[in-house]
């Protein structure tokens, strides 16, 4: 019933518009367009975003805003005039419309060559339905269209378009009738400048990847039709010009090459009269859920001379975990995200204390260090950067979701927990399959996979090389602490015994690492090892820790963030586990040795052992010595 009421209002408005002179309609349409520009914030912002994508590196912001305002005025004028023009006979329309280069299409038809006419939402695009039969009515003329939501209005529009003899083919009915028409020597018009969704080819449009319909190219390839484009330009009040291009398809070109050429032709048309194009359509829409592109059937095509560096970036903000170890374990996911599309620009947001770690991951383009104390200061740091297209949240916290939401990022992806579901517009499902514990890195990779990344071949990001050491003593890192709590720390005296035994069998120099909270522990171990030790506990920044770890042949450690950092640097690790689970947090990569004796109460994940610390006591000094010596034997 509501559809019919809307239809009646539509017909009443059309009747009034048809009774008015065209110049008056044009003026009224400009006024209505200005009103729409003022009150429709949603479409004004969309148009401003689209115009910035197309011309942001060519025109100043003030000129872009003027262009958007002129576009609303032009759109209102042309839409209102189209109501009257579609009811006028072709002879009267041609008193207001000048047609140029129709010979380009006419000559093909007379030579028996079918034509796929590439159309775009320029000016009054409905004019083609009224004028094509007038000029080339000696062959069958058709248009491919998408049915309108209101069935009454849809039926009326189809009657209006077909009254001059134009045939209409609904996309949902398949394309065999269209192919048959073309093979009979006719012509088909296809609107080709809209977002094509999951079935499109991703190819540049104004330098930014856009999902583009391959339909015109497919039709041309199947029927050997000529590709010709046409556009309508507004030349003055109630005055228009229709311009046909020459044939632009190349012999032997692929569907991808032709589709890319279509985008280039339409871009050239828009540049001639940018205010005439339909900027309130979301041409560069971010698809959901797969805004990363490896899974798309038609994939990505870059024309010759265009590389990934030439594309306007798709900016992805990745919110890092707050803990060093978790951040390192998320590096394979960041690599998969970066490789998910050639225009991806990955910016990491991380707490200041761990931000330097992300310099080690080559796939990261920029880093935003933020304060862990002030939410608003973090938001300001993010908003000062360029507009982001999507945010991927690794931490599962409400505060992290608020950072993205307050920063105005249109697509936010993450797990739904901690009362933050309403702040996300794409949630990642938790795994429900029973089985063995899942490594934390796989949890991060699942987020990347839900965005469309290819993760089956994801590898740890261990691209850094050890520094040349020459004839210097072998440096072995030792990290005896653990920030989480004493339940993760192997016995102090056993660390000292291991270091002493190794020092008697090699020229090893031990370098102690840790935080200021481990200072007393470090002093006790350093006193036992004496001359074979350099105590750096509590004395290094993260940048300095990275540099010094690079000089180590291996690291002996508990389950710590330093353990994961060493693995990221390709430094072999001997890691002692007790209260935690190696299947969840083992260091990534090869060449590491995990020492752990499973007891009935492990893993407990407690900060302090409530009983006799049996899991850690079960790890003997000698097996740790053997593990260290086995790695040294392979490295020296």
PEGI-V449852 format. One record per residue. N is the residue number from 1. OMEGA is omega in whole degrees, -180 to 180 (NA if undefined). D_CENTER is the distance of its C-alpha to the mean C-alpha in whole Angstrom. Layout:
N_OMEGA_D_CENTER, N_OMEGA_D_CENTER
//
This chain:
1_-180_41, 2_179_39, 3_-179_37, 4_177_41, 5_177_41, 6_179_38, 7_179_40, 8_178_43, 9_178_42, 10_180_40, 11_179_43, 12_178_45, 13_179_42, 14_-180_42, 15_179_46, 16_-179_46, 17_-178_44, 18_-178_46, 19_-176_49, 20_177_48, 21_-177_48, 22_-179_45, 23_178_45, 24_178_46, 25_-180_43, 26_-179_41, 27_179_42, 28_179_41, 29_177_38, 30_179_37, 31_178_38, 32_177_36, 33_177_33, 34_177_34, 35_178_34, 36_178_31, 37_-179_29, 38_-170_31, 39_-175_31, 40_-177_27, 41_-178_25, 42_-177_22, 43_175_22, 44_178_23, 45_179_20, 46_179_18, 47_179_20, 48_178_20, 49_-179_16, 50_180_17, 51_178_20, 52_177_18, 53_-175_15, 54_-170_18, 55_-174_21, 56_179_19, 57_-178_21, 58_-174_24, 59_177_25, 60_-177_26, 61_-179_25, 62_179_28, 63_177_28, 64_178_25, 65_177_26, 66_179_29, 67_179_27, 68_179_26, 69_178_29, 70_179_31, 71_179_28, 72_178_29, 73_-179_33, 74_-180_33, 75_178_31, 76_-179_33, 77_-177_36, 78_178_35, 79_-180_34, 80_179_38, 81_-179_39, 82_178_38, 83_-179_40, 84_-177_43, 85_-178_42, 86_177_41, 87_-179_45, 88_175_46, 89_-177_48, 90_-178_47, 91_180_50, 92_177_49, 93_-176_45, 94_172_46, 95_-179_48, 96_-173_45, 97_176_43, 98_-178_43, 99_-178_42, 100_173_41, 101_173_41, 102_-180_42, 103_-180_44, 104_180_41, 105_-178_40, 106_-178_44, 107_178_45, 108_-180_42, 109_-178_44, 110_175_47, 111_179_46, 112_-179_45, 113_177_42, 114_-177_39, 115_166_36, 116_-177_33, 117_-179_32, 118_-178_29, 119_177_29, 120_-178_26, 121_177_26, 122_176_29, 123_178_32, 124_-176_34, 125_178_32, 126_-179_35, 127_-178_37, 128_179_37, 129_-178_38, 130_-170_41, 131_-176_42, 132_178_41, 133_179_44, 134_-174_46, 135_-176_45, 136_-178_45, 137_180_46, 138_172_48, 139_178_45, 140_178_43, 141_-177_40, 142_176_37, 143_174_34, 144_-176_31, 145_177_30, 146_-174_28, 147_178_30, 148_-178_30, 149_179_30, 150_-173_34, 151_180_36, 152_178_39, 153_179_37, 154_-180_35, 155_-180_39, 156_-180_40, 157_180_37, 158_177_38, 159_-179_42, 160_-178_41, 161_-173_39, 162_-175_42, 163_177_45, 164_-180_45, 165_179_45, 166_176_41, 167_-177_40, 168_178_36, 169_178_34, 170_180_32, 171_-176_29, 172_-178_29, 173_-179_33, 174_-172_31, 175_178_32, 176_176_35, 177_178_37, 178_180_35, 179_178_36, 180_179_39, 181_-179_40, 182_180_38, 183_175_40, 184_178_43, 185_-178_43, 186_-179_41, 187_-180_38, 188_176_35, 189_-179_32, 190_173_29, 191_-165_26, 192_-173_23, 193_-179_21, 194_177_19, 195_-173_16, 196_175_17, 197_-174_15, 198_-177_14, 199_-176_17, 200_173_16, 201_179_16, 202_-177_13, 203_-172_15, 204_171_15, 205_-169_16, 206_175_17, 207_179_16, 208_-179_12, 209_180_11, 210_176_12, 211_-171_13, 212_-180_17, 213_176_20, 214_-173_22, 215_-180_25, 216_-180_27, 217_178_26, 218_179_27, 219_-179_30, 220_-180_32, 221_-177_31, 222_-172_33, 223_-177_36, 224_178_36, 225_175_36, 226_174_35, 227_178_32, 228_179_33, 229_178_31, 230_179_33, 231_179_32, 232_-179_34, 233_176_34, 234_-176_36, 235_180_39, 236_178_41, 237_180_42, 238_177_42, 239_-177_42, 240_178_39, 241_177_39, 242_-175_37, 243_176_36, 244_176_36, 245_169_35, 246_175_36, 247_-175_35, 248_177_32, 249_-178_31, 250_179_32, 251_178_34, 252_-180_33, 253_179_29, 254_177_27, 255_180_25, 256_180_21, 257_179_23, 258_179_25, 259_177_22, 260_178_21, 261_178_24, 262_177_24, 263_-180_21, 264_179_23, 265_180_26, 266_177_24, 267_178_23, 268_178_26, 269_-178_28, 270_-179_26, 271_179_27, 272_-179_30, 273_-172_30, 274_-180_27, 275_-179_28, 276_-174_29, 277_-173_26, 278_-175_24, 279_-179_22, 280_171_21, 281_-177_19, 282_-174_16, 283_-180_15, 284_-177_11, 285_175_11, 286_-175_7, 287_178_9, 288_3_10, 289_-168_10, 290_175_8, 291_165_5, 292_-156_5, 293_-175_8, 294_-175_11, 295_-176_13, 296_-174_13, 297_-175_17, 298_172_17, 299_-175_14, 300_175_13, 301_174_16, 302_-179_17, 303_179_21, 304_-180_23, 305_179_23, 306_178_19, 307_179_17, 308_-179_14, 309_180_16, 310_-176_17, 311_170_13, 312_-168_12, 313_165_9, 314_-169_6, 315_-179_7, 316_174_6, 317_177_9, 318_178_11, 319_-178_14, 320_169_17, 321_-177_20, 322_-179_23, 323_-176_25, 324_-178_25, 325_179_25, 326_180_23, 327_179_20, 328_-179_21, 329_177_21, 330_-178_17, 331_177_17, 332_178_16, 333_178_13, 334_177_12, 335_179_13, 336_179_11, 337_-180_8, 338_-179_9, 339_-176_10, 340_176_8, 341_-173_7, 342_-179_10, 343_-177_8, 344_172_6, 345_-172_8, 346_175_9, 347_180_12, 348_169_14, 349_-175_16, 350_173_19, 351_-176_23, 352_-174_25, 353_-180_27, 354_-177_24, 355_-179_22, 356_-180_24, 357_-176_23, 358_174_19, 359_-178_21, 360_-177_22, 361_-173_18, 362_-179_18, 363_-179_14, 364_-178_14, 365_-178_14, 366_-179_15, 367_175_17, 368_176_18, 369_-178_21, 370_176_22, 371_178_26, 372_-176_26, 373_-172_29, 374_177_28, 375_-176_25, 376_177_25, 377_177_25, 378_179_22, 379_179_20, 380_178_22, 381_180_21, 382_-176_17, 383_178_18, 384_178_20, 385_-179_17, 386_178_14, 387_178_13, 388_179_9, 389_-178_7, 390_176_6, 391_177_9, 392_-173_9, 393_176_13, 394_178_15, 395_-178_19, 396_-176_20, 397_178_22, 398_-178_22, 399_-180_22, 400_178_19, 401_177_18, 402_177_20, 403_-179_18, 404_-177_15, 405_-180_17, 406_178_19, 407_176_17, 408_179_16, 409_-170_12, 410_-180_11, 411_180_9, 412_-174_11, 413_176_11, 414_173_14, 415_-168_17, 416_-169_20, 417_174_23, 418_172_25, 419_-176_25, 420_-177_22, 421_-177_21, 422_179_21, 423_-179_19, 424_173_16, 425_170_14, 426_-178_13, 427_180_15, 428_-179_16, 429_174_19, 430_177_22, 431_-179_23, 432_-179_27, 433_175_28, 434_179_31, 435_-178_32, 436_177_32, 437_-177_30, 438_178_26, 439_-177_25, 440_180_23, 441_179_20, 442_177_20, 443_177_19, 444_179_16, 445_178_15, 446_177_15, 447_179_13, 448_-179_10, 449_180_12, 450_175_12, 451_177_8, 452_-177_9, 453_172_10, 454_-174_13, 455_-175_15, 456_-179_19, 457_-178_19, 458_-178_18, 459_175_20, 460_-178_21, 461_-178_20, 462_-174_24, 463_-178_24, 464_-179_27, 465_175_30, 466_177_33, 467_176_35, 468_-174_39, 469_179_42, 470_-177_45, 471_179_48, 472_176_47, 473_178_47, 474_180_45, 475_179_42, 476_177_41, 477_178_39, 478_-180_40, 479_-172_38, 480_-178_41, 481_175_39, 482_-173_36, 483_-176_35, 484_-179_35, 485_-176_38, 486_-179_42, 487_179_41, 488_-174_38, 489_173_41, 490_-174_43, 491_-178_47, 492_-176_47, 493_179_51, 494_173_49, 495_-179_47, 496_179_49, 497_179_51, 498_-179_49, 499_-180_48, 500_-180_52, 501_180_53, 502_-177_50, 503_178_51, 504_-176_55, 505_-179_53, 506_177_51, 507_-175_51, 508_170_48, 509_-177_47, 510_177_45, 511_-177_42, 512_179_42, 513_177_38, 514_180_37, 515_179_37, 516_179_40, 517_-180_41, 518_-172_42, 519_-179_44, 520_178_47, 521_179_46, 522_179_45, 523_-178_49, 524_179_51, 525_-179_49, 526_180_49, 527_-180_53, 528_-177_53, 529_175_52, 530_-170_53, 531_-177_53, 532_-170_51, 533_168_48, 534_-176_46, 535_180_45, 536_-178_41, 537_179_41, 538_-174_39, 539_-175_40, 540_164_36, 541_179_33, 542_177_30, 543_179_30, 544_177_33, 545_178_33, 546_-179_30, 547_-177_33, 548_175_36, 549_179_34, 550_-177_33, 551_-176_37, 552_176_38, 553_176_39, 554_177_38, 555_171_37, 556_-168_39, 557_165_37, 558_175_37, 559_-173_34, 560_173_32, 561_177_29, 562_176_31, 563_-179_31, 564_179_27, 565_177_27, 566_178_30, 567_178_28, 568_-180_25, 569_-179_28, 570_175_29, 571_179_32, 572_-174_34, 573_163_35, 574_-173_38, 575_-180_36, 576_-179_39, 577_175_38, 578_-176_40, 579_-179_39, 580_-170_35, 581_180_33, 582_180_32, 583_178_31, 584_-169_28, 585_177_28, 586_179_30, 587_-179_28, 588_177_26, 589_-176_27, 590_175_31, 591_-180_34, 592_177_34, 593_178_37, 594_178_37, 595_-179_40, 596_175_41, 597_-178_43, 598_174_43, 599_-170_45, 600_-177_46, 601_-179_44, 602_-2_41, 603_-180_38, 604_180_39, 605_178_36, 606_177_38, 607_179_39, 608_179_42, 609_-179_45, 610_-177_47, 611_-169_49, 612_174_50, 613_-173_47, 614_-178_48, 615_180_45, 616_179_45, 617_-179_48, 618_179_48, 619_-175_46, 620_177_49, 621_-174_49, 622_-180_50, 623_175_47, 624_176_45, 625_-179_47, 626_180_47, 627_179_43, 628_-178_43, 629_179_46, 630_178_44, 631_179_41, 632_180_43, 633_179_45, 634_-173_42, 635_-173_41, 636_NA_44
//
